Amino acid sequence: MLRRDRRPLQDRPSTALITRRHNNRLGAAYSSLDAFWNARRSAVSDAGQGATIRRDAHTVLLFDDLLSECLVNDFTSTPEQLLDAVLQYTTGGGTNFTAAIRAAQTQMERHWSTERTPVVVFLSDGESEISDDVVQDLCLRSIALGKPLSFHAVAFGPYNRVMRRMAQVAIDVQSRAPPDPMTQVPTSSFAEALDSIQLAETFLSIADSLRKTRGSLLLSEQQRNYI
């Protein structure tokens, strides 16, 4: 994520702040997160909830060989405060999809709420081998707790074989789950983003799919030092 072939979105209120600290692929990811959070705030406001009442609970996990918990079950911070929190974190080396998915499952279990739909957005600009069973366990555990998981794998670059498979496993499990009678759960998905604009569009598309749900959002982002 250190490589500077992708940079934060231009002409956004947060552009200068992000660029000062992370004028690289990680900054592009943070810029897309910022757009996502603001879209969710607008959706709540448009629904008559009031701009200061945000129902989503956000967890952001950054991973390489190790894992950093940037945000955990945060449902009170504004988009500006959420961005300030994640900007404190930078990149490391290596990658471990298995550890990241298991950490996401731990957070999902620890902060489970029957009032929210579990959503995982899994972003990476590289690849790491992972067993189908690890992704299946995450998805099946969500069903056992009461709701199917909406899992979105986002490849920030051309390395997508493993992430494409992760999304397919999640789709297969979700398709067999009993429907939630109270809430329409967005279908799991895979997306490839080759530049900063495509990445932001992908995050905004996910945000739009959540307009009718209360989300427990676990955003996992890969950080790599080879880029």
C-alpha positions in Angstrom: 0.0 0.0 0.0 3.0 2.3 0.0 3.2 2.5 -3.7 2.2 5.9 -5.1 0.6 4.8 -8.4 -2.8 5.3 -6.7 -3.5 8.4 -4.5 -6.4 9.9 -2.5 -9.4 11.2 -4.4 -9.0 14.8 -5.5 -11.3 17.7 -4.7 -12.8 16.3 -1.6 -12.9 18.1 1.8 -10.6 15.5 3.2 -8.1 15.4 0.4 -5.5 17.6 1.9 -5.7 15.9 5.3 -5.3 12.4 3.8 -2.6 13.4 1.3 -0.4 15.0 4.0 -0.1 11.6 5.8 -0.8 9.0 3.2 -0.3 10.1 -0.4 -0.3 6.6 -1.7 -2.6 3.5 -2.1 -3.4 3.5 1.6 -4.5 7.1 1.3 -6.7 6.1 -1.6 -8.3 3.4 0.6 -8.8 6.0 3.4 -10.3 8.4 0.9 -12.8 5.7 -0.2 -13.6 5.0 3.4 -14.3 8.6 4.0 -16.7 8.7 1.0 -18.4 5.6 2.3 -18.9 7.0 5.8 -20.3 10.3 4.5 -22.7 8.4 2.2 -23.9 6.4 5.1 -24.5 9.6 7.2 -26.4 11.1 4.3 -28.5 8.0 4.0 -29.5 8.2 7.7 -30.2 11.9 7.4 -32.3 11.4 4.2 -34.3 8.7 6.0 -35.3 11.2 8.7 -33.0 9.8 11.4 -31.1 13.1 11.9 -27.5 13.6 10.9 -26.3 13.1 14.5 -27.9 9.7 14.8 -26.0 7.0 13.0 -27.1 3.4 13.5 -24.1 1.7 12.0 -21.4 0.2 14.2 -18.0 0.4 12.6 -15.0 -1.8 13.1 -11.8 -1.3 11.0 -9.0 -3.8 11.0 -5.8 -3.3 9.1 -3.7 -6.3 8.5 -0.3 -7.4 7.1 1.7 -10.1 9.0 0.1 -8.5 12.1 -3.3 -7.0 12.7 -4.2 -3.5 14.0 -7.6 -2.6 15.4 -8.2 0.9 14.2 -11.8 1.1 15.3 -13.9 -1.3 17.2 -17.8 -1.3 17.4 -17.9 2.5 17.0 -21.4 3.8 16.5 -21.0 7.3 17.9 -18.2 9.0 16.0 -18.8 11.3 13.0 -17.2 10.5 9.6 -14.6 13.1 10.4 -13.7 11.5 13.7 -13.6 8.0 12.1 -11.2 9.3 9.5 -9.0 11.0 12.1 -8.8 7.6 13.9 -7.7 5.5 10.9 -5.2 8.1 9.7 -3.1 7.3 12.7 -2.3 3.9 11.1 0.2 3.2 8.3 1.5 0.1 6.4 3.6 -2.8 7.3 4.9 -5.9 5.5 3.5 -9.3 4.4 -0.1 -10.4 4.5 -2.3 -13.0 6.2 -5.9 -13.4 4.9 -6.6 -16.2 7.4 -5.7 -14.1 10.5 -7.7 -11.2 9.1 -10.9 -13.2 8.6 -10.6 -14.9 11.9 -10.2 -11.5 13.6 -13.2 -10.2 11.8 -15.2 -13.3 13.1 -14.0 -12.6 16.6 -15.2 -9.0 16.4 -18.5 -10.0 14.9 -19.2 -12.5 17.7 -18.1 -10.1 20.4 -20.3 -7.2 19.3 -23.2 -9.1 17.7 -26.5 -7.2 17.7 -29.8 -8.5 16.6 -30.7 -5.0 15.5 -27.9 -4.8 12.8 -27.0 -6.7 9.7 -23.5 -8.0 9.7 -21.4 -6.7 6.8 -17.7 -7.3 6.0 -15.9 -5.3 3.4 -12.6 -7.1 2.8 -10.1 -4.9 0.8 -6.6 -5.9 -0.3 -4.1 -4.9 -3.0 -2.4 -8.3 -2.8 -3.1 -12.0 -2.2 -2.6 -14.6 0.5 -3.8 -18.2 0.4 -6.8 -19.0 2.6 -8.9 -22.1 3.0 -12.5 -22.1 1.9 -13.3 -23.4 5.4 -12.1 -20.2 7.1 -14.6 -18.1 5.0 -17.3 -20.7 5.4 -16.8 -20.6 9.2 -17.3 -16.9 9.3 -20.4 -17.0 7.2 -22.0 -20.0 9.0 -21.3 -18.4 12.4 -23.2 -15.3 11.3 -26.1 -17.5 10.3 -26.0 -19.3 13.6 -26.0 -16.0 15.5 -29.2 -15.0 13.7 -28.5 -13.3 10.4 -26.6 -14.1 7.1 -23.4 -12.2 6.5 -23.1 -9.7 3.6 -19.5 -10.2 2.5 -17.8 -7.9 0.0 -14.3 -8.7 -1.3 -12.7 -5.7 -3.0 -9.4 -6.3 -4.9 -7.5 -3.0 -5.3 -5.5 -4.1 -8.3 -5.2 -7.2 -10.6 -4.4 -9.8 -7.8 -7.9 -11.2 -7.4 -8.0 -15.0 -7.7 -8.2 -15.7 -4.0 -10.5 -12.8 -3.2 -12.8 -13.9 -6.1 -13.0 -17.3 -4.5 -13.7 -15.9 -1.0 -16.6 -13.9 -2.4 -18.0 -17.0 -4.1 -17.8 -19.0 -0.9 -19.7 -16.3 0.9 -22.3 -16.1 -1.9 -22.9 -19.8 -1.8 -23.4 -19.8 2.0 -25.6 -16.8 1.9 -27.8 -18.3 -0.8 -28.6 -21.3 1.4 -29.3 -19.3 4.5 -32.9 -18.8 5.7 -34.1 -15.3 4.6 -34.2 -12.6 7.2 -38.0 -11.7 7.5 -37.2 -8.2 8.9 -34.4 -7.0 6.7 -33.2 -7.5 3.2 -29.6 -8.5 3.4 -27.4 -7.2 0.6 -26.0 -10.0 -1.5 -22.3 -10.8 -1.0 -20.1 -9.6 -3.9 -16.6 -9.3 -5.5 -15.3 -6.2 -7.1 -12.0 -5.2 -8.8 -10.9 -1.6 -8.6 -7.9 -0.7 -10.7 -7.7 3.0 -9.7 -8.8 5.4 -6.9 -12.0 6.4 -8.7 -13.1 2.8 -9.2 -12.3 2.0 -5.6 -14.4 5.0 -4.3 -17.3 3.9 -6.7 -17.1 0.4 -5.3 -17.4 1.6 -1.7 -20.2 4.0 -2.6 -22.0 1.1 -4.4 -21.8 -1.0 -1.2 -23.0 2.0 0.8 -26.0 2.3 -1.5 -26.8 -1.4 -1.1 -27.0 -0.8 2.7 -29.5 2.1 2.5 -32.3 0.0 4.1 -30.2 -1.8 6.7 -28.6 -1.1 10.0 -25.1 -2.2 9.6 -22.4 -3.8 11.8 -19.6 -3.0 9.4 -16.3 -4.7 9.7 -13.9 -3.2 7.2 -10.6 -5.2 6.8 -7.9 -3.6 4.8 -4.6 -5.1 3.8 -1.4 -3.2 4.1 1.7 -4.3 2.2 5.2 -3.0 2.2 6.2 -4.3 -1.2 4.2 -1.6 -2.9 
